């Protein structure tokens, strides 16, 4: 039986490739890649000649089964992503689970990570942090995600694409209030930039300047003294109305506030319906 190797690759600067990563890719029987064209350039740079297998979110189920069968037959596989550590906010996570289900040994070959790199250079608190990945483009899921983490006191890290950045910043300002934020882009590349500012200033800036490159957003957590507690169901209902005013569906708002306060979701929803009738 072979093994699965999780191999970290550079997030921009090829000089960050480790000796162990190069050797592992050279010794593997085949390599799983998110985008074979991107990985081919990396392999060519290090003169690595190995067969590539396309593995991404659209073919993960079928391709994953084939990869596992090859490993069970004795081949070793290395999986990489386009940049950084594979299997983090990426379909490689499913391949790891499938390997464990089939008794396959999985080894990690550490490498660069945009999450940790952005956190380290952010200038914000690094003692506790949470990685939140990408926000959904679906409003319901997006608002629910922001509502769930708005009271998180740890530093939060998100990924965002340039064409969605301004909308994400506006939504975060609406849900979180005006907190400190470090916007990191082009990390390890020639035009690396870390923009340390506040959410309101970031909204103003990117309204006037078109964002370029993929972003890692590092946002300070909620301050304990600013967290709203609900001692009565009336206070909890005010929090429901606040979420509804920000665009969240009533039922979802009641669910989120019920979860954080302990009051009945049904009672909160009844109050919301009565409030609409009396409006």
C-alpha positions as CSV (number, residue, x, y, z in Angstrom):
1,X,0.0,0.0,0.0
2,X,1.2,3.5,-0.8
3,X,0.8,6.7,1.1
4,X,-0.8,10.2,0.6
5,X,1.5,13.2,1.0
6,X,0.1,16.7,1.6
7,X,2.7,19.0,0.1
8,X,2.7,22.7,0.8
9,X,3.8,24.9,-2.1
10,X,4.7,28.6,-2.4
11,X,1.9,31.2,-2.2
12,X,3.8,33.4,-4.7
13,X,7.5,33.3,-4.3
14,X,9.1,30.1,-5.6
15,X,12.0,30.6,-3.3
16,X,9.7,29.5,-0.4
17,X,9.6,25.9,-1.7
18,X,11.2,23.6,0.8
19,X,13.9,20.9,0.0
20,X,11.6,18.2,1.5
21,X,8.7,19.3,-0.7
22,X,10.8,19.1,-3.8
23,X,12.1,15.6,-2.8
24,X,8.6,14.4,-1.9
25,X,7.2,15.4,-5.3
26,X,10.2,13.8,-7.1
27,X,9.6,10.5,-5.2
28,X,5.8,10.3,-5.5
29,X,4.4,8.1,-8.2
30,X,1.8,10.7,-9.2
31,X,0.6,14.1,-8.1
32,X,-2.9,15.4,-7.6
33,X,-3.3,19.0,-8.5
34,X,-6.1,21.6,-8.3
35,X,-5.1,23.1,-11.6
36,X,-2.6,21.0,-13.5
37,X,-1.5,24.0,-15.6
38,X,-0.4,25.9,-12.5
39,X,1.3,22.9,-11.0
40,X,3.0,22.1,-14.3
41,X,4.8,25.4,-14.1
42,X,6.0,24.7,-10.5
43,X,7.2,21.2,-11.5
44,X,9.0,22.5,-14.5
45,X,10.8,25.1,-12.4
46,X,12.2,22.4,-10.2
47,X,12.7,19.9,-13.0
48,X,10.2,17.4,-11.6
49,X,8.7,15.0,-14.1
50,X,5.7,13.2,-12.7
51,X,2.2,12.3,-14.0
52,X,-0.5,14.9,-12.9
53,X,-4.0,14.0,-12.0
54,X,-6.7,16.7,-11.9
55,X,-8.4,16.9,-8.6
56,X,-10.8,19.8,-7.8
57,X,-14.3,20.5,-6.3
58,X,-16.1,19.5,-9.5
59,X,-14.6,16.0,-9.9
60,X,-13.5,15.3,-6.3
61,X,-15.9,12.3,-5.7
62,X,-15.0,10.3,-8.8
63,X,-11.3,11.4,-8.9
64,X,-10.9,10.7,-5.2
65,X,-12.0,7.1,-5.5
66,X,-9.6,6.6,-8.4
67,X,-6.7,8.1,-6.4
68,X,-7.5,5.9,-3.4
69,X,-7.6,2.8,-5.6
70,X,-4.2,3.6,-7.0
71,X,-2.7,4.2,-3.5
72,X,-4.2,0.9,-2.3
73,X,-2.5,-0.9,-5.2
74,X,0.9,0.4,-4.0
75,X,1.4,3.8,-5.6
76,X,2.3,6.9,-3.5
77,X,0.5,10.2,-4.2
78,X,1.3,13.8,-3.4
79,X,-1.5,16.3,-3.4
80,X,-0.9,20.0,-3.9
81,X,-3.0,23.1,-4.3
82,X,-2.4,26.1,-6.6
83,X,-0.7,27.9,-3.7
84,X,-0.1,27.2,0.0
85,X,-1.2,24.2,2.0
86,X,-3.5,21.7,0.4
87,X,-6.7,20.5,2.1
88,X,-7.3,23.8,3.9
89,X,-10.5,25.3,2.6
90,X,-10.1,23.1,-0.4
91,X,-11.5,19.8,-1.7
92,X,-8.3,17.9,-0.7
93,X,-9.9,17.7,2.7
94,X,-12.3,15.1,1.3
95,X,-9.4,13.0,-0.1
96,X,-7.8,13.0,3.3
97,X,-11.0,11.7,4.9
98,X,-11.3,9.0,2.2
99,X,-7.8,7.8,2.8
100,X,-8.3,7.5,6.5
101,X,-11.6,5.6,5.8
102,X,-9.5,3.1,3.7
103,X,-6.7,2.7,6.2
104,X,-4.2,4.7,4.1
105,X,-1.4,6.6,5.9
106,X,-1.3,10.3,5.3
107,X,1.8,12.4,5.9
108,X,2.1,16.2,5.8
109,X,5.0,18.1,4.2
110,X,4.5,21.6,5.7
111,X,4.8,24.7,3.6
112,X,3.7,28.4,3.2
113,X,0.2,29.3,4.4
114,X,-1.6,32.5,3.4
115,X,-3.6,32.3,6.7
116,X,-0.7,32.2,9.1
117,X,1.5,34.5,7.0
118,X,-1.2,37.2,6.9
119,X,-1.9,36.8,10.7
120,X,1.8,37.2,11.5
121,X,2.2,40.4,9.5
122,X,-1.2,41.9,10.4
123,X,-0.1,43.7,13.6
124,X,-3.3,42.4,15.3
125,X,-3.6,40.0,18.2
126,X,-2.2,36.6,17.3
127,X,-2.8,34.7,20.6
128,X,-6.2,33.4,19.5
129,X,-7.6,33.3,15.9
130,X,-10.2,31.7,13.8
131,X,-10.0,31.0,10.1
132,X,-13.4,31.6,8.4
133,X,-12.5,31.1,4.7
134,X,-14.6,32.7,2.0
135,X,-18.0,34.2,2.7
136,X,-20.8,32.7,0.7
137,X,-22.2,34.7,-2.3
138,X,-25.7,33.6,-1.2
139,X,-27.1,36.4,0.9
140,X,-28.8,34.1,3.4
141,X,-25.7,32.1,4.1
142,X,-23.5,35.1,4.0
143,X,-25.5,37.0,6.6
144,X,-25.8,33.9,8.8
145,X,-22.1,33.5,8.8
146,X,-21.4,37.1,9.8
147,X,-24.1,36.9,12.5
148,X,-22.5,33.7,13.9
149,X,-19.0,35.3,14.3
150,X,-19.9,38.9,15.1
151,X,-19.4,38.2,18.9
152,X,-16.2,36.2,18.4
153,X,-13.4,37.7,20.5
154,X,-10.6,36.0,18.6
155,X,-8.9,37.6,15.6
156,X,-10.7,36.5,12.5
157,X,-9.2,35.7,9.1
158,X,-11.2,35.6,5.8
159,X,-10.3,35.1,2.1
160,X,-11.8,37.4,-0.5
161,X,-11.6,37.9,-4.3
162,X,-11.0,41.5,-5.6
163,X,-14.4,41.8,-7.4
164,X,-16.3,41.0,-4.2
165,X,-14.1,42.9,-1.7
166,X,-16.1,46.1,-1.4
167,X,-19.3,44.3,-0.8
168,X,-17.7,42.1,1.9
169,X,-16.2,45.1,3.6
170,X,-19.5,46.9,3.7
171,X,-21.3,43.8,5.1
172,X,-18.5,43.4,7.7
173,X,-18.8,47.1,8.8
174,X,-22.6,46.6,9.1
175,X,-22.3,43.5,11.3
176,X,-19.1,44.0,13.2
177,X,-19.0,47.8,13.6
178,X,-15.8,49.8,12.8
179,X,-13.0,47.5,13.8
180,X,-9.3,47.4,12.9
181,X,-8.5,45.4,9.8
182,X,-5.3,44.4,7.9
183,X,-5.9,43.7,4.2
184,X,-3.1,41.6,2.9
185,X,-2.5,40.9,-0.8
186,X,0.2,39.6,-3.1
187,X,2.0,38.1,0.0
188,X,5.6,37.0,-0.8
189,X,5.4,38.6,-4.2
190,X,7.1,41.7,-5.6
191,X,4.0,43.9,-4.9
192,X,3.3,42.6,-1.4
193,X,1.0,44.9,0.5
194,X,-0.4,45.0,4.0
195,X,-2.9,47.8,4.4
196,X,-3.6,48.4,8.1
197,X,-6.7,50.5,8.7
198,X,-10.3,50.3,9.9
199,X,-13.3,48.8,8.2
200,X,-14.9,52.2,7.5
201,X,-11.7,53.6,6.1
202,X,-11.2,50.4,4.0
203,X,-14.7,50.9,2.5
204,X,-13.9,54.5,1.6
205,X,-10.5,53.6,0.1
206,X,-11.7,50.7,-2.1
207,X,-14.8,52.7,-3.2
208,X,-12.2,55.1,-4.8
209,X,-9.5,52.5,-5.7
210,X,-10.2,49.3,-7.6
211,X,-8.8,46.3,-5.7
212,X,-6.3,44.0,-7.4
213,X,-5.2,40.5,-6.4
214,X,-6.5,38.0,-4.0
215,X,-7.0,39.3,-0.4
216,X,-6.6,37.9,3.1
217,X,-8.6,39.9,5.6
218,X,-7.4,39.9,9.2
219,X,-10.0,41.5,11.5
220,X,-9.8,42.2,15.2
221,X,-12.3,40.3,17.4
222,X,-15.1,41.7,19.4
223,X,-14.1,43.4,22.6
224,X,-15.7,41.7,25.6
225,X,-17.0,45.0,27.0
226,X,-18.9,45.7,23.7
227,X,-20.8,42.4,23.6
228,X,-24.5,42.8,24.0
229,X,-26.1,40.5,26.6
230,X,-29.8,39.8,26.7
231,X,-31.2,39.5,30.2
232,X,-34.8,39.6,29.0
233,X,-36.5,38.2,25.9
234,X,-37.3,41.8,25.0
235,X,-33.6,42.6,24.8
236,X,-33.1,39.5,22.7
237,X,-35.9,40.6,20.4
238,X,-34.1,43.9,19.8
239,X,-31.1,41.9,18.6
240,X,-33.4,40.0,16.3
241,X,-34.7,43.2,14.8
242,X,-31.1,44.5,14.4
243,X,-30.2,41.5,12.3
244,X,-33.4,41.7,10.2
245,X,-32.6,45.4,9.5
246,X,-29.2,44.3,8.1
247,X,-30.9,42.0,5.6
248,X,-31.1,38.6,7.4
249,X,-34.3,36.6,7.1
250,X,-36.5,36.7,10.2
251,X,-36.4,33.0,10.9
252,X,-32.7,32.9,10.6
253,X,-32.3,36.0,12.8
254,X,-34.4,34.3,15.5
255,X,-32.4,31.1,15.2
256,X,-29.1,33.0,15.7
257,X,-30.2,35.1,18.6
258,X,-31.9,32.1,20.3
259,X,-28.6,30.2,20.0
260,X,-26.6,33.0,21.6
261,X,-29.0,34.1,24.3
262,X,-30.8,30.9,25.2
263,X,-34.3,32.3,24.7
264,X,-36.9,30.4,22.7
265,X,-36.6,30.7,18.9
266,X,-40.4,30.2,18.6
267,X,-41.2,33.0,21.1
268,X,-38.8,35.4,19.3
269,X,-40.4,34.6,15.9
270,X,-43.9,35.1,17.3
271,X,-42.8,38.5,18.6
272,X,-41.4,39.3,15.2
273,X,-44.6,38.4,13.4
274,X,-46.6,40.5,15.9
275,X,-44.2,43.4,15.4
276,X,-44.8,43.3,11.7
277,X,-48.5,43.2,12.1
278,X,-48.5,46.3,14.3
279,X,-46.0,48.2,12.1
